[in-house]
Amino acid sequence: MTELRITAGDFVFDARLEEEKAPMTCAAFRKVMPFSGQIVHVRWSGEGVWIPLGDTDFGVGYENHTTYPSAGQIVLYPGGISETEILLAYGGISFASRMGPLAGNHFITLTSNLDRLMELGNSVLWKGAHDIRFEFA
């Protein structure tokens, strides 16, 4: 189990890589660590924020994939019918794009400050994009 620190705007979360459940996705993500981007609010999925990654290719297929991540779970959609993206659920999610339902690889789980997730989601919704950084703890 590998511990991470995720900073999104003024919010800080501890997290773990789900290496047993999504080993290929975790290995691919390790190669780009530390990882920085911007989160914006989802358009189709419900209560979540995402990092649009265009045609980025992590070289992975589906593993430990879900269309319904729980609050505090982070998934990687490896691309296909929609662009590559990383999604963080902060509430109820039915992962989708304008093309329809999607499934992403659940590869990170937040382990602290889950009570601040809704506040993060609402901040992104009402204030706009926030910087996000993933680094080893």
C-alpha positions in Angstrom: 0.0 0.0 0.0 1.4 3.4 -1.0 0.4 6.5 0.8 -0.3 9.8 -1.1 -1.1 13.4 -0.3 -3.6 15.1 -2.5 -3.9 18.9 -2.4 -6.8 20.4 -4.2 -7.0 24.2 -3.8 -7.0 24.8 0.0 -8.0 21.2 0.7 -5.6 18.4 1.7 -6.4 14.7 1.7 -4.4 11.6 2.6 -4.9 8.7 0.2 -3.7 5.3 -0.8 -3.0 3.7 -4.1 -5.2 0.6 -4.6 -2.2 -1.5 -5.8 -3.8 -4.9 -5.2 -7.0 -4.1 -7.0 -5.6 -1.9 -9.9 -1.9 -2.8 -10.2 -1.5 -1.7 -13.9 -3.2 1.6 -13.3 -1.2 2.3 -10.2 2.0 1.5 -11.9 1.2 3.8 -14.8 0.3 6.6 -12.5 3.5 6.2 -10.5 5.4 7.0 -13.6 3.8 10.5 -13.8 4.2 11.3 -10.1 4.1 13.9 -8.7 1.1 14.7 -10.9 -0.4 18.2 -11.1 -3.5 19.4 -13.0 -6.8 21.3 -12.6 -10.1 19.9 -11.4 -13.4 21.2 -12.8 -16.9 20.2 -11.9 -18.4 17.3 -13.9 -21.1 18.0 -16.4 -22.9 14.7 -16.7 -22.0 12.5 -13.7 -23.4 14.1 -10.6 -21.3 15.1 -7.6 -17.7 14.9 -8.8 -14.8 16.8 -10.1 -12.5 15.7 -12.9 -9.2 16.4 -14.6 -9.7 16.4 -18.4 -6.6 14.7 -20.0 -7.5 14.7 -23.7 -5.7 12.0 -25.6 -3.3 11.1 -22.8 -2.5 7.4 -23.0 -1.6 5.7 -19.7 -1.3 2.4 -21.6 -3.8 0.6 -19.4 -7.2 -1.1 -20.1 -10.0 -1.7 -17.6 -9.3 -3.1 -14.2 -11.2 -2.6 -11.0 -13.5 -0.4 -13.0 -16.8 1.1 -11.9 -19.5 3.4 -13.2 -20.6 4.2 -9.6 -17.5 5.3 -7.5 -18.2 6.1 -3.9 -17.4 9.5 -2.3 -13.6 9.6 -1.8 -12.8 7.2 -4.6 -10.7 8.3 -7.6 -11.0 6.6 -11.0 -9.0 6.8 -14.2 -11.0 6.5 -17.4 -8.3 5.3 -19.9 -10.0 6.8 -22.9 -12.0 5.3 -25.7 -15.4 6.7 -26.5 -14.6 9.9 -24.5 -11.4 11.6 -23.5 -9.0 10.3 -20.9 -9.8 11.7 -17.4 -9.3 11.3 -13.7 -12.5 11.7 -11.6 -12.9 12.2 -7.9 -16.4 11.5 -6.5 -17.4 13.7 -3.6 -21.0 12.5 -3.5 -23.5 10.5 -5.6 -22.0 9.6 -9.1 -23.2 7.8 -12.1 -20.0 8.2 -14.3 -20.9 9.4 -17.8 -20.0 11.6 -20.7 -22.1 13.0 -23.5 -21.5 9.7 -25.2 -23.2 7.8 -22.4 -22.2 5.8 -19.3 -18.4 5.3 -18.7 -16.5 3.0 -16.3 -13.2 4.1 -14.7 -10.5 2.2 -12.9 -10.8 2.8 -9.1 -7.1 3.2 -8.2 -6.9 5.7 -5.4 -9.0 6.0 -2.2 -9.0 9.1 0.1 -8.3 8.1 3.7 -8.6 11.5 5.5 -10.8 14.6 5.6 -13.8 12.9 3.9 -16.0 15.3 5.8 -14.5 18.1 3.6 -15.3 16.5 0.2 -18.7 18.2 -0.2 -17.1 21.5 0.6 -14.4 20.9 -2.1 -17.1 19.9 -4.6 -19.2 23.0 -3.9 -16.1 25.2 -4.1 -15.2 23.9 -7.5 -18.9 24.2 -8.6 -19.3 27.8 -7.5 -15.8 29.2 -7.8 -14.4 27.3 -10.8 -11.3 25.3 -11.5 -8.9 24.4 -8.6 -5.3 23.3 -8.9 -4.7 19.7 -7.8 -1.5 17.9 -7.0 -0.8 14.2 -6.2 2.4 13.4 -4.4 3.9 10.6 -2.3 3.3 11.2 1.4 
